[in-house]
Amino acid sequence: MIVVTGATGGLGGATVEHLLKRMPADQIGVSVRDTTKAQHFADRGVRVRPGSYEDPAALRDSFAGAEQVLLVSGNDPAADMVSLHRNAIEAAVAAGARRILYTSQHGAVPGNPYRASDFHIATEAILGDSGVDWTALRNGAYGPLDQVLGPWQRTGVIAQPEDGPVPYTDRADIAEATAVILAGDRSFDGPITLTAPTAVTFHDFARIASDLTGRTVKRVRLDDEQWVADQLTIGVPEQMARLLLTFYQAARAGYFAEAGPLLAELLGREPRTAADRLAAQIA
């Protein structure tokens, strides 16, 4: 059995949908905070059990019988994510899982200024000490492009801090590739990188947007503190704004510049590019 956590979220839910195309439903389980939100999976024969990273006992029951467990990482900047992930890893080991897969982050290496890197690095270290086989899926940034680029369609300007190349990746492609790994015969040990084929900058986005819309879209670089101040004025909490700022700082330092071929290999096709995603957003 394969058990997927976070299956009522975007990535976990999409991964389960792809698993259902590849294997019988009774070989799939999900571990979710609210089982009522996973009724659509239960109706199709998926085993649904309650579980949260705060409740190790519930997790052990939720993971029972699993050969593989997919741990979808948490992202609450106010929580102790390392301890919560440790709970999940220890529960998977106690339940007898033979392999744990963890949704890590592209560029999760020491020195990366993006603060989320720290808990991914620490979680990968816990996996390495767990005594079971493990895979860290270092996924490319797959957040919505409107969050990344700001209100450029209204303003005609991409006004963000200085950045660097990032292979912005489609979450749907990540989910499909994750299901391919889980349901397939090929094993991956340790960290692997799953990204779109090409890294782009905000300057590239401005050019792409101009070509797609037929109007000039400008790239304006904002001072870091000015950008934070602008975020506060539109209601973004300062803690979140400063977390996002560290992403841009990491990008400009080159921590996300590498784009790998593995995602395309797993999908058997080219992943969606930044241009593809931007065109879909415009449409």
Residue pairs with C-beta under 8 A, 6 or more apart in sequence:
1 27
1 28
1 29
1 47
1 65
1 66
1 67
1 68
2 19
2 23
2 27
2 28
2 29
2 66
2 67
2 68
2 69
2 70
2 182
2 183
3 28
3 29
3 30
3 31
3 47
3 62
3 63
3 66
3 68
3 69
3 70
3 97
4 12
4 15
4 16
4 19
4 28
4 29
4 30
4 31
4 69
4 70
4 72
5 12
5 30
5 31
5 32
5 51
5 53
5 69
5 70
5 71
5 72
5 88
6 12
6 32
6 72
7 13
7 15
7 16
7 30
7 31
7 32
7 38
7 41
8 32
8 33
8 34
8 37
8 38
9 72
10 171
11 72
11 103
11 142
11 171
11 174
11 175
11 178
12 30
12 70
12 72
14 171
14 172
14 175
14 176
15 70
15 175
15 178
15 179
15 182
16 28
16 30
16 41
16 46
17 175
18 175
18 176
18 178
18 179
18 180
19 28
19 179
19 182
19 183
20 28
20 44
20 46
21 179
22 179
22 180
22 183
23 183
24 45
25 44
25 45
25 46
26 45
26 46
26 47
28 41
28 46
28 47
29 46
29 47
29 48
29 49
29 62
29 65
29 66
30 38
30 41
30 46
30 47
30 48
30 49
31 49
31 50
31 51
31 59
31 62
31 63
32 38
32 48
32 49
32 50
32 51
33 50
33 51
33 52
34 50
35 42
35 48
35 49
35 50
38 46
38 48
39 48
41 48
42 48
49 58
49 61
49 62
50 58
50 62
51 58
51 59
51 61
51 62
51 63
52 58
52 59
53 59
53 74
53 84
53 85
53 87
53 88
54 84
54 87
56 87
56 90
56 91
59 87
59 88
59 91
59 92
59 95
60 91
60 94
60 95
62 91
63 69
63 91
63 92
63 94
63 95
63 97
64 95
64 96
65 95
65 96
66 92
66 95
66 96
66 97
67 97
67 98
67 99
68 97
68 98
68 99
68 100
68 101
68 182
69 88
69 92
69 95
69 97
69 99
69 100
69 101
70 101
70 102
70 103
70 178
70 182
71 85
71 88
71 89
71 92
71 100
71 101
71 102
71 103
72 103
73 81
73 85
73 102
73 103
73 104
73 105
73 119
73 120
73 123
74 81
74 84
74 85
75 81
75 116
77 115
77 116
77 239
77 240
77 243
78 239
81 119
81 123
82 119
82 122
82 123
82 126
85 102
85 119
85 122
85 123
85 126
86 123
86 126
89 100
89 102
89 123
89 126
89 127
89 130
90 130
92 100
92 132
93 100
93 130
93 131
93 132
97 132
98 132
98 133
99 132
99 133
99 134
99 135
99 187
100 127
100 130
100 132
100 133
100 134
100 135
101 134
101 135
101 136
101 137
101 178
101 181
101 182
102 123
102 124
102 127
102 134
102 135
102 136
102 137
103 137
103 139
103 178
104 120
104 123
104 124
104 136
104 137
104 138
104 139
104 191
105 114
105 116
105 117
105 120
105 138
105 139
106 138
106 139
106 140
106 141
106 167
106 169
106 193
106 194
106 195
106 256
106 258
107 114
107 117
107 138
107 250
107 255
107 256
107 258
108 117
108 120
108 121
108 124
108 136
108 138
108 191
109 117
109 121
109 255
110 121
111 255
112 250
112 255
113 246
113 249
113 250
113 253
113 255
114 246
114 247
114 249
114 250
114 255
115 243
115 246
116 243
116 247
117 250
117 255
120 136
120 138
123 136
124 136
124 191
127 134
127 136
128 134
128 190
133 187
133 189
134 189
134 190
135 181
135 187
135 188
135 189
135 190
135 191
135 192
136 190
136 191
136 192
137 174
137 178
137 181
137 192
137 194
138 191
138 192
138 193
138 194
139 169
139 174
139 194
139 195
140 166
140 167
140 168
140 169
140 174
140 193
140 194
140 195
140 196
140 256
140 259
140 263
141 148
141 166
141 167
141 168
141 169
141 247
141 256
142 168
142 169
142 170
142 171
142 174
145 168
145 274
145 277
145 278
145 281
146 281
148 168
149 158
149 160
149 202
149 205
150 158
150 159
150 160
152 158
152 206
152 209
152 217
153 282
156 215
156 216
156 217
156 218
157 217
157 218
157 219
157 220
158 202
158 205
158 206
158 209
158 217
158 218
158 219
158 220
159 220
159 222
159 227
159 230
160 202
160 220
160 221
160 222
160 227
160 248
161 221
161 222
161 223
161 224
161 227
161 245
161 248
161 249
161 252
162 221
162 224
162 248
162 252
163 201
163 202
163 248
163 251
163 252
164 201
164 251
164 252
164 253
164 254
164 256
164 257
165 199
165 200
165 201
165 251
165 254
165 256
165 257
166 199
166 200
166 201
166 251
166 256
166 257
167 195
167 196
167 197
167 198
167 199
167 200
167 256
167 258
167 259
167 274
168 196
168 200
168 274
168 277
169 194
169 195
169 196
169 263
169 271
170 196
170 271
170 272
170 276
170 277
172 272
173 196
173 263
173 267
173 271
173 272
174 194
174 263
176 266
176 267
177 194
177 263
177 266
177 267
180 266
180 267
181 188
181 266
192 262
193 258
193 260
193 262
194 260
194 262
194 263
194 266
195 258
195 259
195 260
195 263
195 271
196 259
196 263
196 271
196 272
196 273
196 274
197 259
197 261
197 263
197 264
197 270
197 271
197 273
198 259
198 273
198 274
199 256
199 257
199 258
199 259
200 208
200 274
202 219
203 219
204 274
205 219
205 274
205 278
206 217
206 218
206 219
208 274
208 275
208 278
209 217
209 278
209 282
210 216
210 217
212 275
212 278
212 279
212 282
213 282
222 230
224 245
224 248
224 249
227 241
227 245
228 238
228 241
228 242
228 245
231 238
231 240
231 241
231 244
232 238
232 241
250 256
263 271
264 270
264 271
